[in-house]
């Protein structure tokens, strides 16, 4: 089993954009965050769930050469500090398509756990409607600005009925996804792949915002609880094949 511990709090510092209308994160509570880079550019977020495994979204690494993928961990600044580690293997869900089964695991060249890098456990149950999980990332400040924020931003959102997302998207939203939105907080490109956290556990993976800044519209997260068996099975395969 993947075991870890972490305390996550929302500490509101000075206002910023990144996670749309988020705040600069207190990194001491987000030490499991990873910045996933492809071909020398920040692509997505991720969460360290074991000493050499990062959980992220399939859209971030699907059809990308492994040799071009790295992660930076142990710093709130995606351009300075921490450690840059090569990814040497990855697993993308075999049935990934659009937002369905949007989940992947990255195998790191070496263990990363330290005082500055922790792992976070996985959810053991699905979050309930009207609960308030938190998110964090280095996403774009505005849609199609193609400029990510340098310092890690975090925010808070609210779990909503799946029917709300289904109505907005005009298509079914099943148990593999979580529907969330709250006031003026939103996820943007660059935040995708990052964790949605509740009660110090990863409950979701950011996979789709609504235009980055349309915060009154719901966003989608992969439901981690729904994929626990897949995560465990594929993490074990990565460990055995190291």
N, C-alpha and C positions, 0 to 999 in steps of 0.2 A: 504493500500500500504506500501511497505518497503521503508523507507526514510532514507537517510544518506548523509554524505558529507565527502570528503577526497581529499587532494591534493597529487598526486603521481609524483615524479621526479626520474630520474635516476641520482644518484650521484656517480661518479666513484672514488672509494677509491683505496685501494691496490688490486692487481689482485689475484684471487683465482680460485677454480674449482667449486664445488657444482652445481648450475645451470652451466652447462658446460661452462668454460671460462667466468663465470660471475664475479662480484665483490662483496665485502662485502657491504651489503645494509646499507643505512642510515635509521635506523629504524623509525625515526620520520615520514617518508613518507609511512611506511608499517605497521602502528599500527592496521590494520584490519586483518593481517595475523594470522592464527592459525596453530599450529602443531597438527595433529591428531595422537593419539597414540592408538595402539591395543595391549592388553596383555603386557603392559609395554615397548613397543618399538615404536619409531616414524615410522609411516606408510605412511603418506601423508601430503600434505598441505591442507589448507581450507581458506575461507574468511568469516569473521563476517559480515552478512548482516542485522541482527537485534539483539536486546539486548540478545536474547537467541537462535539465529539460526546461524549455520555455514553451508555454501555452500561448497560442496566437490564433488568428483567423486564417482560414485556407486562402482567402483572396489575396493575402499578403505575400504568399510564397508559391502559389500554384504556378507550375511551369517555369519557375525561376531556377537557374543553375545553382546548386548548393554552394559551389565554390565562390559565388558572388554574394552570399548572405553572411552577415555578421550581426552580433548584438553588442550594444553598449550597456553595461550595468554599473550600479554603484554611484550614480551621479544624477542630480536633477537637471544638469546642463548637457544637452545632447552633443555638444561640440567640445566639451572639456571634462577632464576628470574621469574617474571610474576606470573600467577595464573594457577593452574591445576584444571579443572572443569570436573565433570563427565557428560557423555552423558546419558540421561534417556529415550530418544526415538529417532527414526530415520525413514526416509522415503527414500526408494530406488525406482527409476523409475520402474514402473511395467513391462516395456518392455525392460529393460536393457539386453544387450547381446554384449559381446566384447566391441567395441567402440560406439555402437549404444545406445543412451539414457543413456550415462554414466554420471549420475547426481544424487546427493543425498542431503538430508537436515538432519542436526543433531540438536536435541533439547537439550539445556544445562540445567543442574540442577538449575542454578541461573543466573540472568543477569550479564553480564561481562563488560558493557561499563564503561569507566573511562577515565582519562587523558591519560593513556597508551594503552587503547583499544578503537578503534573507529569502526564504521560500514561503509561499502562502498555501494553506490547505484548500482543498476543493469543497464546494458546498455539499452537504449531506441531505439537503432537501431543497425543493424549489421555493424561491421567495414568494410571499403572499402579495396579493394586490394591496396597494396603498402603503407598502413598505418603502423606505427611502434609502436605497443603496448609493454608494459614491463611485465616481469614475475619475480617471486621470489620464493625461496624455500630452503629447507634443504636437497636436494637430494644427491645421491651418487656422489663421485668424479670421479669414473670410473665404467664402466659397470661391474656388478657382483663383485664389491669390497665389497659390503655389509657394507660400512662405509659411514655414512652420514656426511655432514659438520656440525660443531657445530654452527657456526654463519650464520645467514641468508644471502643468496647470491641473487643478482638480475642481470638481463640482459635485453636485448632488442631483439625483433624479428620483422619479417615483414610478413604481411598478403599476401598470394599468391593465385593464382587461384586454385579452388578445383581440377581442371583437373590435376594439377601438382601432388597432393597427390594421385589421382586416378591412374595415370600412374605408380607411384612408388609402390603403394600397389597392383596394378593389380586388383582393385575392386572399385566399385562406392563410391564416397564420397558426401553425400547429404547435404542439408541445415542444418542438425543438427550438423554438424562439421565445424570447421575452419581449414584451411591449413596454416601453417606458418613455415618459417625458415629465418635465416639471418646470414651470415658470419660464425663466429666460436662459436655462442651461441646455446645451445641446452638444452632440459629438460631431466632429468634422473629419474630413480626410486627413489622415495622419494619426488620428485617435483610434482608428479601426484596429482591431487585434488586441487592444488594451482591455484590462479587466474591469468588470463591474463587481464591486465588493460590498458585502453585507455581513455583519457579525464576524468580521475578520476572516471571511472566506470568499473565494471567487465564485460568484453565482452566474456571471455572464461574460461574454466576449463581445465587444462592440463590433457590429458589422454594417450598420447602415443608419446614418442620420437623415434628416430631411432638408437637404440643401445647405446645411451649416448655418445656423442662425434662425431658422424657422422653428423656434423653440416651442411654439404652441402645438406643433405637430409631433406625433410619436416617433421614436427611434427604435431600432431592433437590435437585440443582443442574442447571441447563441446561448441557449439554456444549458449551462454546464452540468447541472444535475441529470439532465436527459442523456448526457454522453459519458457518464462516469465509467461505465463498463468499457466503452471504446477507449477512453483515456488510459485506463489501467492496463488493458491488453496491449495497447501499442507502446506505452511506456516500458512495459516489461520486455517487449521485443527489441526496443532500442537499447536497453540495458544489456540484454543477452548478446546482442550483435556488436557491442562496443569494441 
